[in-house]
């Protein structure tokens, strides 16, 4: 992996600039970035539309069993690339439902666009007419909990410690995610966190993506937050959201 990473470094750096430009558009609910470059197709009968429809079906079908899928459809100028990621605590059924809904919504929110990202609570979906596999996408949707931690300085230190530990270890996981918890000072309880990357990344790039978000977007002083990225994801809370998600799944909520 390291040799391949080194060989493609220049390509990655130039492509990252393109990706940051592509997904710097305004945010559209439920959390979509549409390409603002001249990368549009013309109508529903365009060959690119056919490739995109086939790609969305492929990603929806293949993501449920493992929580991740990537692929491409079409050829030449009509080829489209995409991936879907479900977050680690999401059941296969909820993963499938989320990716199916995301595949519909992203085309309604970004009609005739050849590139877009969309984030939901349970999943992330992305497509583009350029091969982005293995390249870090720093685009992000950041959601910070309201209110402030009782002791912001101490809380931030514990939060950074836990998130950094997860970022160091996540690449050793087969599915490229880690969860963890940490006792807070005094009677403040525990901090729970998760770090996850899309599985097309190299280990070193996964860590770079997570470290970037920890430093730039980690909702300092807030008791919780989620950073939905184009290549990685972070979440931290002062409650056990892993168990809460599993309980909701068992109850059919």
C-alpha positions, 0 to 999 in steps of 0.5 A: 500500500505504501508504494502505491500511495507514494506513486500516486501522491501527486495525483492525489494532491491535485485531485483533492483540490478539485474535490474541494472545489466540486463540493464547496457548494451550498448545503441542501437538506438532508445534507447534500453537496452538488457539483458546481463545475460544468459537469452536467448531463442534459436529460433523463435519456442521456447515457450518463443518466443510465449509468447513474441509475445502474450505479445507484441500484448496484450500491443499494444492493451491495451495501446492506451485507457489509455496510460498504460498497463501491463501483462504477458503471458505464464507459468512456465519458458516460462512466460514473463512480460511486460509493455508499457507507453505512455507519457501524451501528446501523443494521443491514435493514436500516443500511439498505433503506438508507442507501435506497432513500439516499440514491433517490434523494441525491438525484432530486436534490442535484438534478443532472449533476455528474457529482454529488455527496449526500449524508443521512444519520445512518449512511453516506452516498457519493458519486462522480464522473471521475475516478475518486477511489482511494483519494481523500475527500475533505468535504464535510457536514458538521453537526455540534450538539447544543449547549456547552460542556461543564468543564470545556477545557477538561472535556476537550482534552479527553475528547481529543485523547479518545478521538486521536486514539481511535484515529490511530487504531481504525485502520487496523480494523477490517471494516475500518472503524473503531468505537471507544469510551473514556471516563471523564474527570470527577462525576461527569460520566463517560465519553463515547466515540466512533471513528470510521473511514470509507474502505477505499482509502489506504490506512495512512489516508484514513488517519490523515482524514480523521486527524484533519477533522479532529483538529478542525471540526471537533465541536470544541466545548460541546457535549457531542458532535458528528463530523460527516466527511466525504471519506471519514466520519467521527461522532462523540457523545456523553451517552452510549449511542452504540447501545441506544442504536442497538436497542432501537433496532431491537424494538423496531424503532 
